[in-house]
């Protein structure tokens, strides 16, 4: 929640001002109170229905408590609407009656605001020129986010823009390359992480700040920006960016930003960005994709080469220490992110099997094969938690519902909702918002799962 206090002057910036302010307006005490009230109202709205950012309102893949409980899936789910989608890998988000669809339109990475009820386009805004490589579609790969009356999007090449949710007007912009010195090379040589295949890790809004893995040198590997103005609050690390987004969590009594960079897993002090701990992780091309999950004092993430890692964070003297307490190669994540329910983690394993892992020990409790038909090196599943059950959308567009039960795999239903898919769905108010297709002839669609 945003903390009351003196706000910096609001800005509405032009495309050449790179995060600097123009048309400054005096933020009086009344305006400050309005921001606080708006934040409270937005939290209520999020609790009711919205899925406004990567992996949901809390960035952990859990649907809000008010979401309709799913105990089964319809055999033939009703498609409320669908609209054509251009190439891309960005997932949809929905809040305040708006679905953000980020894809390639007319040769530009383009953010579109669609009406959540009808799919009708409210506005569109070109963000950047597209990026192309041998691994994916020529389109954006970073999921946008909605925060109150603002929308944020990052292009493959590192153009970060904040736009008004109501009409798409540009409020401010920064660029990871020009503002923070990040390197973007493309698919050449041994280039690691986001510098190779483009920015995939969505920024994170926390209170009045937006935190992004910019990948810049000279202490600008991670940046914390004022979400209203784009002004830099703090910068940290020299790490190049991986593909995973940052996560904010309470660990060992300290609120921390957890980053899976091209160099490893790092914990930063949320207040000032100071590095608190680090666990190096080295893999070929720094293919670090899995969003970290936090279970108690454990950070759980990993890659196809490092295996799934359990990292315990604890106070040590005046600082902190992170220790790798377990490693499990048989549960190594590739492109998909794990999800935590209670003391257990569920994920897609290296043999395209769905796995339940005990967080404390890394022990596999069960493994279920046969749910994914794509080759193991390309298999993808988008996992989300709805009540006591888990939904996963496979890379062939099949939706599977199973119980979040560490004792055994128990399937509750499955149904076909799309074709080829490598994007996480959004689930809000009984509607599953997803993208069908990656490169051509795809669509954004809203599928009714619960009335």
C-alpha positions, 0 to 999 in steps of 0.5 A: 500500500502507498504510504501517506507523505509528500509526493513529488510533482506530477508529470506528463512527459513527452517522448523526448524527455526520457523520464524527466518532467514537464507541465509540473503540477503542484501536489497539495495535501489534498492531492496526497490524500486523493492518492491514498484514497485511490490506493485503498479503493484499488486494493478493494477492487483487486481483492474483488476480481482483478489480475493486474500484473504478472502472476496476479495481484500479489505476483505469486500466481494466486487468484484473489479470495473473492474469485469463484471457486473452481471444482471442475471445468466445463467440457466446452467453455464459452468464449465471451469474445476474441480479437486478433493477436499479433506476434508476441509472448506477453501475457494479458492482464486485466483491471478496472474493466480493461484488458491490456494486450501487448503484441506486434501490430503493423510492425511495432510493439503495440500496447492495446487496451481492450474492454474486458466485457466485449473485447472492443479496443479502447486505445492503442499505443506503439511502444517500440520497434520489434525485435526478432530472433530464432527463439520466438515470435517477432513481438513483445515478451514482457507482460504489461501491468496496470496500477490504478489509472496507469498502464506500464509496458516494457519493450524487448529493447528496454523502452519502459513507458507509463500511459494513462489507462483511460486513453493511452496518453504518454505520462513518462518514459525511460529507456534501459539503454539510454537512461541506465546504460544497459546493453542490448546486443541480440542473438550474437556470440555468448550474449547472456540473458535479456541482452540476448533475447530481449526483456521478458521480466515485467517490472513490479509496482510496490507502493509508490515505486516501480522496480525493474531489472534494467540490466545496466552497469555502474550500479544500475542493474536494478532500478527503483522508480517513482511510479508517478514520474519515472524519477529514479529513487535508487539504483543497485547492482552491476548485474545484467538482466536475466528473464525473471521479474523481481519479487518483493517479500519479507525475508528474515525480518527485512522487506527485500527485493529478490532478483534472479539476474544473469549472475544469480539470485540476489536480495536487496533492501527494499528501502534503498537497494543495498545488496543484502545477500547473493547466491551465484548461479551460472548457466549457459547464456544465463537462461534464468527464467523462473520467477522466484517464489518465497516459502517462509525463509526460503527462496525457491527458483532455478534453471534448466542447468542449475536444477531447482534451488532452495535458498535459506535467508537468515540474519548474520551479524549486522547483515544477512546470509543466504545458503543453498540448503538443497538442489534438485536436478530432477525438478529443474525448471526451464521456461515455466515458473513454480508456484507455492501453496502452503509448504509445497511447490508445484511446477513443470519438471525437466521431463515435461512432468508436473511435480510437487516438491516439499519446500523445506527439503526439496523432496519430490512428493509426486510426479505426473507425466502425460499432461504435456505433449511438446518436447521436453526442451520446449514444454511450457505451462502457466500455473495459477492457484484458485482456492485449494486447486491449481489451474495450468494452461499447457503449451498446446492450449489445454487447461487442466485443473488439479488439487493442490494436494502433496499426497497425490496428483488428483485431476479435477478436469481438463478442457481445450481453450486455445491452440499453441500457447507460451503465455500465462493466463489471467483469471478474474471474476470467473473469466480466463483471459489468454492468448491463443497462438504466438506468431500468426493467426492468433487471438486474445480471448476471454473464456468463461469458466465460472458464472 
